[in-house]
Amino acid sequence: MEKKRSFWVIGGEYADTSFGTLANGAEEERFGPFTEAGAHECWRALTGKTVDNAMVRYFVRNESGTDGKDFYVVGGEYSGTDFKAMAGGKSLEIHGPFEKAEAMIFWRGITSQTVDSALHRYDLVTTEELEDFKARAQG
Protein backbone atom coordinates (compact mmCIF):
# COMPACT_ATOMS: atom_id res chain seq x y z
CA MET A 1 0.00 0.00 0.00
CA GLU A 2 1.30 3.44 -0.93
CA LYS A 3 2.03 5.75 1.98
CA LYS A 4 -0.20 8.83 2.10
CA ARG A 5 1.77 12.02 1.98
CA SER A 6 1.36 14.66 4.63
CA PHE A 7 0.24 18.14 3.69
CA TRP A 8 0.60 21.30 5.75
CA VAL A 9 -0.95 24.74 5.61
CA ILE A 10 1.70 27.37 6.27
CA GLY A 11 1.77 31.15 6.19
CA GLY A 12 0.79 34.14 8.26
CA GLU A 13 1.22 37.88 8.05
CA TYR A 14 3.89 39.05 5.61
CA ALA A 15 5.86 42.30 5.37
CA ASP A 16 4.57 43.02 1.84
CA THR A 17 2.60 41.43 -0.97
CA SER A 18 5.61 39.61 -2.40
CA PHE A 19 4.94 37.18 0.49
CA GLY A 20 8.63 36.38 0.84
CA THR A 21 9.30 37.79 4.33
CA LEU A 22 7.11 37.57 7.40
CA ALA A 23 6.01 40.83 9.01
CA ASN A 24 8.18 42.18 11.80
CA GLY A 25 7.40 40.13 14.91
CA ALA A 26 5.20 37.61 13.06
CA GLU A 27 5.94 33.90 13.20
CA GLU A 28 5.17 31.40 10.47
CA GLU A 29 1.96 29.54 11.25
CA ARG A 30 1.80 25.79 10.50
CA PHE A 31 -1.31 23.63 10.52
CA GLY A 32 -1.31 19.89 9.90
CA PRO A 33 -0.43 17.31 8.92
CA PHE A 34 -3.46 16.66 6.73
CA THR A 35 -4.41 14.65 3.69
CA GLU A 36 -4.36 16.83 0.60
CA ALA A 37 -8.14 17.35 0.80
CA GLY A 38 -7.92 18.18 4.51
CA ALA A 39 -5.16 20.71 3.89
CA HIS A 40 -7.23 22.48 1.23
CA GLU A 41 -10.22 22.55 3.60
CA CYS A 42 -8.05 24.12 6.34
CA TRP A 43 -6.60 26.58 3.80
CA ARG A 44 -10.09 27.69 2.71
CA ALA A 45 -11.15 28.23 6.32
CA LEU A 46 -8.04 30.29 7.13
CA THR A 47 -8.18 32.40 3.99
CA GLY A 48 -11.88 33.03 4.53
CA LYS A 49 -11.12 34.51 7.94
CA THR A 50 -8.31 36.75 6.62
CA VAL A 51 -9.71 37.77 3.22
CA ASP A 52 -9.75 41.45 4.20
CA ASN A 53 -6.03 41.56 5.06
CA ALA A 54 -3.87 41.72 1.90
CA MET A 55 -0.74 40.99 3.96
CA VAL A 56 -1.90 37.57 5.17
CA ARG A 57 -1.35 34.56 2.94
CA TYR A 58 -1.45 30.81 3.47
CA PHE A 59 -0.08 28.04 1.25
CA VAL A 60 -0.66 24.29 1.04
CA ARG A 61 2.64 22.40 1.02
CA ASN A 62 3.53 18.73 1.05
CA GLU A 63 6.34 16.87 2.74
CA SER A 64 7.58 15.18 -0.40
CA GLY A 65 10.95 16.88 -0.14
CA THR A 66 11.15 16.94 -3.91
CA ASP A 67 14.11 18.71 -5.45
CA GLY A 68 14.94 19.50 -9.00
CA LYS A 69 12.64 20.82 -11.71
CA ASP A 70 9.50 19.38 -10.17
CA PHE A 71 7.44 22.55 -9.63
CA TYR A 72 4.87 24.39 -11.71
CA VAL A 73 2.98 27.66 -11.36
CA VAL A 74 -0.61 27.12 -12.48
CA GLY A 75 -3.72 29.28 -12.56
CA GLY A 76 -5.14 32.21 -14.42
CA GLU A 77 -8.49 33.95 -14.56
CA TYR A 78 -11.35 32.04 -12.94
CA SER A 79 -15.11 32.48 -13.35
CA GLY A 80 -15.66 33.03 -9.62
CA THR A 81 -13.89 33.44 -6.31
CA ASP A 82 -14.34 29.76 -5.53
CA PHE A 83 -11.52 29.25 -8.10
CA LYS A 84 -13.06 26.03 -9.41
CA ALA A 85 -13.63 26.81 -13.10
CA MET A 86 -11.74 28.98 -15.53
CA ALA A 87 -13.40 32.14 -16.91
CA GLY A 88 -15.16 31.83 -20.25
CA GLY A 89 -12.67 31.59 -23.09
CA LYS A 90 -9.75 31.10 -20.65
CA SER A 91 -7.74 27.96 -20.07
CA LEU A 92 -5.55 26.91 -17.17
CA GLU A 93 -2.09 28.47 -17.50
CA ILE A 94 0.77 26.09 -16.71
CA HIS A 95 4.26 27.57 -16.29
CA GLY A 96 7.30 25.40 -15.69
CA PRO A 97 8.83 23.10 -14.80
CA PHE A 98 10.99 25.01 -12.35
CA GLU A 99 13.20 24.30 -9.40
CA LYS A 100 11.38 25.32 -6.24
CA ALA A 101 13.19 28.66 -5.83
CA GLU A 102 12.64 29.52 -9.51
CA ALA A 103 8.94 28.66 -9.17
CA MET A 104 8.57 30.97 -6.17
CA ILE A 105 10.22 33.85 -8.05
CA PHE A 106 7.99 33.29 -11.08
CA TRP A 107 4.90 32.98 -8.84
CA ARG A 108 5.69 36.28 -7.10
CA GLY A 109 6.09 38.01 -10.45
CA ILE A 110 2.88 36.72 -12.00
CA THR A 111 0.77 37.32 -8.89
CA SER A 112 2.05 40.90 -8.61
CA GLN A 113 0.72 41.53 -12.13
CA THR A 114 -2.80 40.39 -11.14
CA VAL A 115 -2.95 41.57 -7.51
CA ASP A 116 -5.88 43.89 -8.28
CA SER A 117 -8.02 41.10 -9.76
CA ALA A 118 -10.16 39.07 -7.39
CA LEU A 119 -10.65 36.46 -10.13
CA HIS A 120 -7.00 35.68 -10.84
CA ARG A 121 -5.15 33.08 -8.82
CA TYR A 122 -1.92 31.16 -9.24
CA ASP A 123 -0.72 28.17 -7.23
CA LEU A 124 2.61 26.41 -6.88
CA VAL A 125 2.27 22.66 -7.42
CA THR A 126 4.59 19.70 -7.86
CA THR A 127 4.65 17.45 -10.90
CA GLU A 128 2.83 14.88 -8.78
CA GLU A 129 0.02 17.35 -7.98
CA LEU A 130 -0.28 18.80 -11.49
CA GLU A 131 -2.72 16.25 -12.95
CA ASP A 132 -5.09 16.56 -9.98
CA PHE A 133 -4.95 20.35 -10.26
CA LYS A 134 -5.72 20.24 -13.99
CA ALA A 135 -8.72 17.98 -13.36
CA ARG A 136 -10.10 20.29 -10.63
CA ALA A 137 -9.68 23.37 -12.86
CA GLN A 138 -11.71 21.74 -15.65
CA GLY A 139 -14.63 21.38 -13.23
N, C-alpha and C positions, 0 to 999 in steps of 0.2 A: 504494500500500500504506500502511495506517495505521501510524504510528509506535507502537511499544510503549512504554508508560509505564514509568518506573523507580520501583520501590518500595524503601523502606528500612525497616529495623528499628531503632528508636531507644528509648532508655530508660536504665536503670541503677538505682542506689540513691537513693531519695528520702527527704526529711526526715520525711515522715509519709504516711499513707495517702490523702491528698487527691491525691498524685502531681503536685503543681504545682511543687514546688521540690526540686532535687536536694539530697541530704545534704551536710553540710558537708565540703568536700574532694573530693566526688565529681564526676566529669565525665560529661557525656552520652555514652553509647556509641552509635555508628552503625555499622550493618552494611549492606552493599549496594554498588551497586544490584542489585536482583533483578527478575525477573518477579513478578507478584503471587503466583503459586504458590510460587516460590522464597522470597519474603519470609515467607510463612506457614509454610513448612518451617523456616526459620531461627528464626522466632519461637517455634515449638513446641519446638525444641531448647533455646533459651535459657531459656524459662519452665520447661521440665522440669528444668533444672539448678538453678533458683533457687526452686522451688516452696515450699521451707521458709522463705523469707525474705519476710515480708509487706511489706517496704519496697522490694523490687525489682520493677519493672514494666517491660515492654517493649511497644511499640506498633508496628503496621505503618502506615506513611505513604507517600503517593505524592507525586510531584513535579509534580502537575497545576497547582499554584499557584492553585487555584480560590478565588475570593472570593465574597462574597454568601451568600445563604441556600441553600447547596449541601451542607449537612451534616446527618446524621441520627444519633441514638443508637438502636441496635437491640439487642435481646437479650431476656433474661427468664430463666425457669427451664427448664433443660435436663434431659434424662433421664439424662445421665451427664457425667463430667468430660472427655469428648472434645468436648463442646459441638457435637455434630452434629445432634441431634434434640431438639425441644422435649419437655418432660415431658408425660405424659398429661393431656389436657384443657387444655393451655396452648398459646397461639399466640405467634408472634414479635411482640414489642412494637416499634413503630416510632414514635419521637418526633422531631418536626421538621416542616419544615425549620428549620434554625438557621444563623446566621452561625457561623464556626468558634469564636470565643470563647464565644458563647452555648452552643454544643454542648458545649464542654469544661466549662462551669459546670454544665450539666444533667447531664452524664455523672458528674461528681464527686458530685453530690447523689444520684443514683439508685444509684451503686455504694456509697456510704456506707451506704445503707439495707439493702443486701444483703451487706455485707462478711463476715458470719458464715456465709453459705451457700456451700458449695463447688459448688453446682449452678446458681447465678445468674451470669450474665455479660452485660455490655453492651459494645458496640463502637461506635466513632465511624467512620462511613462517609460517603462522598460520594454525591451523587445517582447518579453514574456507577457506583458500586460496589453500590448498594442492590439492584438486581435480582439480581445474582450472590449476594449475601448471603442474600436471601430464598429463592432456589433451594437453597442449601446447607442452610439451616435446616429446609427441608421434607424433607430426606433424599433 
